[in-house]
Amino acid sequence: MSTTGATADPLAALGSLPGVAESVESVRKAVDRVYGHRIMRRRSNEITSEAALRGARGSAALSGADWALEEVRRRTDFSGDDEARAVGAALRLTAEAGQLLSIWRQSPLRVLARLHLVAAADKADQVGRPRQEGEPVDEPLVELPLPDAAETHGRLEGLAGLVMAGGSAPALVTAAVVHGELLALRPFTSHNGLVARAAERIVLIGSGLDPKSVCPAEVGHAELGRAAYLAALDGYVSGSPEGMAAWIAHCGKAVELGARESTAVCEALQRGAA
């Protein structure tokens, strides 16, 4: 992660990049619209459950398993091929994220290790810990240069320090940086994209921006498409102010689209109740 100029709160500094404040405000308005919907006051648990399902489907799609929502809803066995295992991993991560909120600010590295363990559903030696030198990474959809293990470990520690320090950065900025840094580093031997998007979800919920988890950014990332996702990630990895701002804006648009999805679910439930 690169920021513009030395500052005690580098995440807050990113909030001053051109266009970021507008993205933050636009996201806040979109989230407020969902939370202000009359259905949310009576049936928020249903909206949360549906958002979780749709978010998991979106995250799996970005990892190469682009299944129809009804197929994800219908299926009970996810142990078959690679696509089925990716969908199963995304569903497990979505369920697990809500259980880790209280730990995140105190020990983000512990949470990331747990997320990888849940995603991999394996007891192999390399599961649930950052990769070591020479260990390969299975993340075929992200073709960026891979930092070596020493750099990865150092940057993970730096990211954890920023999370634990808190600060005044908007939730969107923190979530985007956590997401982007994990994709750039690919700290685990597998499932890094799924883990990165689950971590973004944890930040958005735990920050209070989306406490009921009804604005699934994964839905928006999938809707914007893999090509746009990877292009925006290139901007993050560049470390330039323009690239960082573009990545944050991309993540903001994804949250807005997730909010729009849940608003549509609210509208459908309202029509059904009418």
Helices and strands as residue ranges (DSSP letters): H 10-14, H 20-35, H 38-62, H 69-74, H 82-97, H 101-104, H 108-120, H 149-165, H 171-185, H 192-206, H 217-224, H 226-238, H 241-273
